[in-house]
Amino acid sequence: MPAQVRRPAVPEGMTAPLGCDAVAVPDRLGPLIVPRLPRVGCVYADGEHWWWIVPSDSDYALPWPAPAHYAPGAPVPGTARLIHRPEGTVPYTPPIPLYLALCRVTGTTPDWSRAVSA
């Protein structure tokens, strides 16, 4: 993780009512994931990774497959720039479709078996 990180500001006119986390994927995978999603939220890129904004706690009982990195609080490198802004007022990419698309492009079987405590 780079030394200088920040939580990106959501674009003007957007709100993040569910908080913000981020899922970082190598930039080579980003273009493979986009067509597999029903909705693409705010995506930031720093030349090495694409950072997908998801609601807080989108990692609850969900082990994101390598080489993805789940980042609570959405700390992204200070050099990251917004490369996709969705229509509407929320910045989120739906986490389950993102997870499934990432599993698909990495050849990872989705892991639904991790125990969840109440």
DRENVO-606897 format. One record per residue: residue number from 1; residue in one letter; y, z, x of N, C-alpha, C, O in turn. Coordinates in Angstrom, 1 decimal, decimal comma. Each point is the difference from the previous one (the first is absolute). Example, Ala and Ser with C-alpha at 12.3 -4.5 7.8 and 13.67 -1.06 7.14 Angstrom:
2
{lopa 1 a {-5,7 7,8 13,2} {1,2 0,0 -0,9} {1,2 0,0 0,9} {0,0 0,7 1,0}}
{lopa 2 s {1,1 -1,4 -1,4} {1,1 0,0 0,9} {1,1 0,8 -0,8} {1,1 0,1 0,5}}
This chain:
118
{lopa 1 m {-1,2 0,0 0,9} {1,2 0,0 -0,9} {1,2 0,0 0,9} {0,1 0,8 0,9}}
{lopa 2 p {0,9 -1,7 -1,1} {1,2 0,0 0,8} {0,8 1,3 -0,1} {-0,1 0,7 -0,9}}
{lopa 3 a {0,8 -0,5 2,0} {0,8 1,3 0,1} {1,1 0,0 -1,1} {0,2 1,1 -0,6}}
{lopa 4 q {0,5 -2,2 0,5} {1,1 0,0 -1,0} {-0,4 -0,5 -1,3} {-0,3 -1,2 -0,2}}
{lopa 5 v {0,1 2,1 -0,8} {-0,4 -0,4 -1,3} {1,0 0,5 -1,0} {0,8 1,0 0,2}}
{lopa 6 r {-0,8 -1,6 -1,4} {0,9 0,4 -1,1} {-0,7 -0,3 -1,3} {-0,9 -0,9 -0,1}}
{lopa 7 r {1,3 1,6 -0,9} {-0,5 -0,4 -1,4} {1,0 -1,1 -0,4} {1,2 0,2 -0,1}}
{lopa 8 p {-1,7 -1,4 -0,3} {0,9 -1,0 -0,4} {0,7 0,3 -1,3} {-0,6 0,6 -0,9}}
{lopa 9 a {1,8 -1,0 0,8} {0,7 0,1 -1,3} {-0,5 -1,0 -0,9} {-0,2 -1,2 0,4}}
{lopa 10 v {-0,1 1,5 -1,7} {-0,4 -1,0 -1,0} {1,3 -0,8 -0,2} {1,1 0,4 0,0}}
{lopa 11 p {-1,4 -1,7 -0,3} {1,2 -0,9 -0,3} {0,9 0,5 -1,1} {-0,5 0,7 -0,9}}
{lopa 12 e {1,7 -1,1 0,9} {1,0 0,3 -1,0} {-0,6 -0,4 -1,4} {-0,5 -1,1 -0,2}}
{lopa 13 g {0,7 2,0 -0,7} {-0,5 -0,2 -1,4} {-1,4 0,4 -0,2} {-0,5 -0,1 -1,2}}
{lopa 14 m {-0,2 0,6 2,2} {-1,4 0,5 -0,1} {0,0 1,5 0,1} {0,8 0,6 0,6}}
{lopa 15 t {-1,9 0,0 -1,3} {-0,2 1,4 0,2} {-1,5 0,2 0,3} {-0,8 -0,9 -0,2}}
{lopa 16 a {0,5 2,0 0,8} {-1,4 0,3 0,4} {-0,4 1,3 -0,8} {-0,1 1,1 0,7}}
{lopa 17 p {-0,1 -1,1 -2,0} {-0,3 1,2 -0,7} {-1,3 0,7 0,4} {-0,2 1,1 -0,4}}
{lopa 18 l {-0,7 -1,8 1,0} {-1,3 0,6 0,4} {0,0 0,3 1,5} {-1,1 0,2 0,6}}
{lopa 19 g {2,2 -0,2 0,1} {0,1 0,3 1,4} {-0,5 -1,3 0,7} {-0,3 -1,0 -0,6}}
{lopa 20 c {0,3 1,1 2,0} {-0,3 -1,2 0,8} {-1,0 0,4 1,1} {0,3 0,9 0,8}}
{lopa 21 d {-1,3 -1,6 -0,6} {-0,9 0,0 1,1} {0,0 -1,5 0,5} {0,5 -0,9 -0,7}}
{lopa 22 a {-1,2 0,6 1,8} {-0,1 -1,3 0,4} {-1,4 -0,3 0,6} {-0,6 0,9 0,5}}
{lopa 23 v {0,2 -2,1 -0,6} {-1,3 -0,4 0,6} {0,4 -1,1 1,0} {0,5 -1,1 -0,4}}
{lopa 24 a {-0,8 1,3 1,7} {0,3 -0,9 1,0} {-1,3 -0,8 0,3} {-1,1 0,5 0,1}}
{lopa 25 v {1,3 -1,9 0,0} {-1,1 -0,8 0,4} {0,5 -1,0 1,0} {1,2 -0,3 0,1}}
{lopa 26 p {-2,1 -0,1 0,8} {0,5 -1,0 1,1} {0,6 -1,2 -0,7} {-0,5 -0,5 -1,0}}
{lopa 27 d {1,6 0,0 1,6} {0,7 -1,1 -0,7} {-0,9 -1,3 -0,2} {0,4 -0,8 -0,9}}
{lopa 28 r {-1,4 0,7 1,7} {-0,9 -1,2 -0,3} {-0,7 0,1 -1,3} {-0,5 -1,0 -0,5}}
{lopa 29 l {0,3 2,2 0,0} {-0,7 0,2 -1,3} {0,9 -0,2 -1,2} {-0,5 -0,3 -1,1}}
{lopa 30 g {1,8 0,6 1,2} {0,9 -0,1 -1,1} {-0,1 -1,2 -0,8} {-0,1 0,1 -1,2}}
{lopa 31 p {0,2 -1,3 1,8} {0,0 -1,3 -0,8} {-1,4 -0,2 -0,7} {-0,1 -0,7 -1,0}}
{lopa 32 l {-0,9 1,4 1,5} {-1,3 -0,1 -0,7} {-0,2 0,9 -1,2} {-0,7 -0,3 -0,9}}
{lopa 33 i {1,5 1,4 0,9} {0,0 0,9 -1,1} {0,8 -0,4 -1,2} {-0,3 0,2 -1,1}}
{lopa 34 v {1,5 -0,7 1,4} {1,0 -0,4 -1,0} {-0,6 -0,7 -1,2} {0,2 0,4 -1,1}}
{lopa 35 p {-1,0 -1,5 1,3} {-0,4 -0,8 -1,2} {-1,1 0,8 -0,8} {-0,4 -0,5 -1,1}}
{lopa 36 r {-0,1 1,5 1,6} {-1,1 0,8 -0,7} {0,6 1,1 -0,8} {-0,7 0,8 -0,7}}
{lopa 37 l {2,0 -0,6 0,7} {0,7 1,1 -0,8} {0,6 -0,5 -1,3} {0,6 -1,1 0,0}}
{lopa 38 p {-0,7 1,9 -1,0} {0,7 -0,3 -1,3} {1,5 0,2 0,1} {0,8 -0,6 -0,7}}
{lopa 39 r {-0,4 1,5 1,6} {1,5 0,3 0,2} {0,2 0,4 1,4} {-0,8 0,8 0,5}}
{lopa 40 v {1,8 -1,3 0,2} {0,3 0,4 1,3} {1,3 0,8 -0,1} {1,0 -0,6 -0,4}}
{lopa 41 g {-1,0 1,8 0,9} {1,2 0,8 0,0} {0,8 -0,2 1,3} {-0,1 -1,1 0,6}}
{lopa 42 c {0,9 2,0 -0,2} {0,8 -0,1 1,2} {-0,9 0,0 1,2} {-0,9 0,8 0,1}}
{lopa 43 v {1,1 -1,8 0,8} {-0,8 -0,1 1,2} {1,0 -0,1 1,1} {1,0 -0,8 0,0}}
{lopa 44 y {-1,2 1,6 1,1} {0,8 0,0 1,2} {-0,8 -0,5 1,1} {-1,3 0,3 0,0}}
{lopa 45 a {1,9 -0,9 1,0} {-0,8 -0,5 1,1} {0,8 0,3 1,3} {1,2 0,0 0,0}}
{lopa 46 d {-2,0 0,3 1,1} {0,7 0,3 1,3} {-0,5 -0,9 1,1} {0,2 0,2 1,2}}
{lopa 47 g {-0,9 -1,3 -1,6} {-0,5 -0,9 1,0} {-1,5 0,3 0,4} {-0,6 -0,9 0,6}}
{lopa 48 e {0,2 2,1 -0,9} {-1,4 0,4 0,3} {-0,8 0,3 -1,3} {-1,2 -0,2 -0,1}}
{lopa 49 h {1,9 0,8 -0,8} {-0,6 0,5 -1,2} {0,8 -0,4 -1,3} {1,2 -0,2 0,1}}
{lopa 50 w {-1,9 0,1 -1,2} {0,7 0,0 -1,3} {-0,2 1,3 -0,6} {-1,1 0,6 0,0}}
{lopa 51 w {2,2 0,0 -0,5} {0,0 1,3 -0,6} {0,2 -0,1 -1,5} {1,0 -0,4 -0,5}}
{lopa 52 w {-2,1 0,6 -0,3} {0,0 -0,1 -1,5} {0,4 1,3 -0,6} {-0,6 1,1 0,3}}
{lopa 53 i {1,6 -1,1 -1,1} {0,4 1,3 -0,7} {-0,9 0,2 -1,2} {-0,1 -0,8 -0,9}}
{lopa 54 v {-0,4 2,0 0,9} {-0,9 0,4 -1,1} {0,4 1,4 -0,5} {0,8 0,7 0,7}}
{lopa 55 p {-1,2 -0,3 -1,9} {0,4 1,3 -0,5} {-0,6 1,1 0,9} {-1,0 -0,2 0,6}}
{lopa 56 s {1,7 1,4 -0,6} {-0,5 1,1 0,8} {-1,4 0,4 -0,4} {-0,4 -0,2 -1,2}}
{lopa 57 d {-0,4 0,6 2,1} {-1,4 0,5 -0,2} {-0,9 -1,1 -0,4} {-1,1 0,2 -0,6}}
{lopa 58 s {1,4 -1,5 1,0} {-0,9 -1,1 -0,3} {-1,3 0,1 0,9} {-0,8 -0,9 0,0}}
{lopa 59 d {0,8 1,9 0,9} {-1,2 0,1 0,8} {-0,9 1,1 -0,5} {-1,1 0,3 0,6}}
{lopa 60 y {1,4 0,3 -1,8} {-0,8 1,0 -0,6} {-1,4 -0,5 -0,2} {-0,2 -0,9 -0,9}}
{lopa 61 a {-0,8 1,5 1,6} {-1,4 -0,4 -0,2} {-0,3 -1,4 0,3} {-0,9 -0,6 -0,5}}
{lopa 62 l {1,8 -0,1 1,3} {-0,2 -1,4 0,3} {0,2 -0,2 1,5} {1,1 0,0 0,5}}
{lopa 63 p {-2,2 -0,2 0,2} {0,1 -0,2 1,5} {0,4 -1,5 0,2} {-0,8 -0,9 -0,1}}
{lopa 64 w {2,0 0,7 0,6} {0,5 -1,4 0,2} {-0,8 -0,6 1,2} {-0,1 0,7 1,0}}
{lopa 65 p {-0,4 -1,9 -1,1} {-0,8 -0,6 1,1} {0,8 -0,3 1,2} {1,2 -0,5 -0,1}}
{lopa 66 a {-1,8 0,6 1,3} {0,6 -0,4 1,2} {0,1 -1,6 -0,1} {-0,9 -0,6 -0,5}}
{lopa 67 p {1,9 0,1 1,1} {1,1 0,6 0,8} {1,2 0,5 -0,7} {1,1 0,1 0,6}}
{lopa 68 a {-1,2 0,1 -1,9} {1,2 0,5 -0,7} {0,3 1,4 0,4} {-0,9 0,8 0,5}}
{lopa 69 h {2,2 -0,4 -0,6} {0,4 1,3 0,2} {0,8 0,5 -1,2} {1,0 -0,6 -0,4}}
{lopa 70 y {-1,4 1,7 -0,2} {0,7 0,6 -1,1} {1,0 1,0 0,5} {-0,3 0,9 0,9}}
{lopa 71 a {1,6 -1,1 -1,3} {1,1 0,8 0,5} {0,7 0,8 -1,1} {0,8 -0,6 -0,7}}
{lopa 72 p {-1,2 1,9 0,5} {0,8 0,8 -1,0} {1,4 0,1 0,3} {0,4 0,1 1,2}}
{lopa 73 g {0,5 -0,2 -2,2} {1,4 0,0 0,2} {0,6 -1,3 0,4} {1,2 -0,1 0,2}}
{lopa 74 a {-2,0 -0,9 0,0} {0,4 -1,4 0,4} {0,8 -0,1 1,2} {1,1 -0,6 0,0}}
{lopa 75 p {-1,5 1,3 1,1} {0,8 -0,2 1,3} {-0,3 -1,4 0,6} {-1,2 -0,3 0,3}}
{lopa 76 v {2,2 -0,5 -0,2} {-0,2 -1,3 0,5} {0,9 -0,1 1,3} {1,0 0,7 0,1}}
{lopa 77 p {-1,4 -1,6 0,8} {0,9 -0,1 1,2} {1,4 -0,4 -0,4} {0,2 -0,7 -0,9}}
{lopa 78 g {0,8 1,2 1,7} {1,4 -0,3 -0,3} {0,3 -1,5 0,1} {1,0 -0,4 -0,5}}
{lopa 79 t {-1,9 -0,4 1,2} {0,2 -1,4 0,1} {-0,5 -0,8 -1,2} {0,2 -1,2 0,0}}
{lopa 80 a {-0,9 1,9 -0,9} {-0,6 -0,8 -1,1} {1,1 -0,5 -1,0} {0,9 0,7 -0,2}}
{lopa 81 r {-1,2 -1,9 -0,3} {1,0 -0,6 -0,9} {-0,8 -0,3 -1,3} {-1,2 -0,3 0,0}}
{lopa 82 l {2,0 0,3 -1,1} {-0,6 -0,3 -1,3} {-0,3 -1,5 0,0} {0,9 -0,8 0,2}}
{lopa 83 i {-2,2 0,5 -0,5} {-0,4 -1,5 -0,1} {-0,3 -0,4 -1,4} {-0,1 -1,2 -0,3}}
{lopa 84 h {-0,1 2,2 -0,6} {-0,3 -0,3 -1,4} {0,6 1,0 -0,8} {-0,2 1,2 0,2}}
{lopa 85 r {1,0 -1,6 -1,2} {0,5 0,9 -1,0} {-0,4 -0,5 -1,4} {0,2 -1,2 -0,3}}
{lopa 86 p {-0,9 2,0 -0,4} {-0,5 -0,4 -1,3} {1,1 -0,1 -1,1} {1,0 0,6 0,2}}
{lopa 87 e {-1,3 -1,3 -1,3} {0,9 0,1 -1,1} {-0,2 1,4 -0,7} {-1,1 0,6 0,2}}
{lopa 88 g {2,0 -0,2 -0,9} {-0,1 1,3 -0,7} {0,6 1,2 0,7} {0,8 -0,3 1,0}}
{lopa 89 t {-1,1 1,5 -1,4} {0,7 1,1 0,6} {-0,9 1,0 0,8} {0,5 1,0 0,5}}
{lopa 90 v {-1,8 -1,3 -0,3} {-0,8 0,8 0,8} {-0,5 -0,7 1,2} {-0,3 -1,2 -0,1}}
{lopa 91 p {0,2 1,9 1,3} {-0,4 -0,7 1,2} {-1,5 -0,1 0,3} {-0,4 -0,5 1,1}}
{lopa 92 y {-0,4 0,9 -2,0} {-1,4 0,2 0,3} {-0,9 -1,2 -0,1} {0,2 -0,9 -0,9}}
{lopa 93 t {-1,1 0,8 1,9} {-1,2 -0,9 -0,2} {-1,1 0,9 -0,6} {-0,2 1,1 0,5}}
{lopa 94 p {-0,5 -1,5 -1,5} {-1,0 0,8 -0,6} {-1,1 0,3 1,1} {-0,5 -0,9 0,6}}
{lopa 95 p {0,2 2,2 -0,4} {-0,8 0,4 1,1} {-1,5 -0,4 -0,1} {-0,6 -0,4 1,0}}
{lopa 96 i {0,0 0,4 -2,2} {-1,4 -0,4 -0,2} {-0,2 -1,5 0,3} {-0,9 -0,3 0,8}}
{lopa 97 p {1,7 -0,6 -1,4} {-0,1 -1,4 0,4} {0,2 -0,2 1,5} {-0,6 -0,9 0,7}}
{lopa 98 l {1,6 1,6 -0,1} {0,3 -0,1 1,5} {-1,3 0,4 0,8} {-0,4 -0,7 0,9}}
{lopa 99 y {-0,1 1,8 -1,3} {-1,2 0,5 0,6} {-1,2 -1,0 0,0} {-0,6 -0,3 1,0}}
{lopa 100 l {0,4 -0,2 -2,2} {-1,1 -1,0 -0,2} {0,3 -1,3 0,8} {-1,0 -0,5 0,6}}
{lopa 101 a {2,2 0,1 -0,6} {0,3 -1,2 0,7} {-0,2 0,2 1,5} {-0,5 -0,9 0,8}}
{lopa 102 l {0,9 2,1 -0,3} {-0,1 0,3 1,4} {-1,5 0,1 0,4} {-0,4 -0,5 1,0}}
{lopa 103 c {-0,4 1,1 -1,9} {-1,5 0,1 0,2} {-0,5 -1,4 0,1} {-0,8 -0,3 0,9}}
{lopa 104 r {1,2 -0,6 -1,8} {-0,5 -1,4 0,0} {0,3 -0,7 1,3} {-0,8 -0,7 0,5}}
{lopa 105 v {2,1 0,7 -0,1} {0,4 -0,7 1,2} {-0,6 0,6 1,3} {-0,1 -0,7 1,0}}
{lopa 106 t {-0,3 1,9 -1,0} {-0,6 0,7 1,2} {-1,5 0,0 -0,1} {-0,6 0,4 1,0}}
{lopa 107 g {0,0 -0,8 -2,1} {-1,4 0,0 -0,1} {-0,6 1,4 -0,2} {-1,1 0,3 0,4}}
{lopa 108 t {1,9 0,6 -0,9} {-0,4 1,4 -0,2} {-0,4 0,2 -1,4} {0,6 -0,4 -1,0}}
{lopa 109 t {-1,7 1,1 0,8} {-0,5 0,4 -1,3} {0,9 1,1 -0,5} {0,2 1,0 0,7}}
{lopa 110 p {0,4 -1,1 -2,0} {0,8 1,1 -0,5} {-0,8 1,3 0,0} {-1,2 0,0 -0,4}}
{lopa 111 d {1,8 1,1 0,8} {-0,7 1,3 0,0} {0,5 0,9 -1,1} {1,1 0,6 0,0}}
{lopa 112 w {-1,9 -0,6 -1,1} {0,3 0,8 -1,1} {-0,8 1,3 0,0} {0,1 0,7 -1,0}}
{lopa 113 s {-0,8 -0,5 2,0} {-1,0 1,1 0,0} {0,5 1,4 0,5} {-0,7 1,0 -0,1}}
{lopa 114 r {1,9 -1,0 0,7} {0,5 1,3 0,5} {0,2 1,0 -1,1} {0,6 -0,4 -1,0}}
{lopa 115 a {-1,1 1,6 1,2} {0,1 1,0 -1,0} {1,5 0,4 -0,3} {0,8 0,1 0,9}}
{lopa 116 v {-0,5 0,1 -2,1} {1,3 0,4 -0,4} {-0,1 1,4 -0,6} {-0,8 0,3 -0,9}}
{lopa 117 s {1,6 0,7 1,4} {0,0 1,3 -0,6} {1,1 0,1 -1,0} {1,1 -0,5 0,1}}
{lopa 118 a {-1,4 1,3 -1,1} {1,0 0,2 -1,1} {1,1 1,0 0,3} {0,9 0,2 -0,8}}
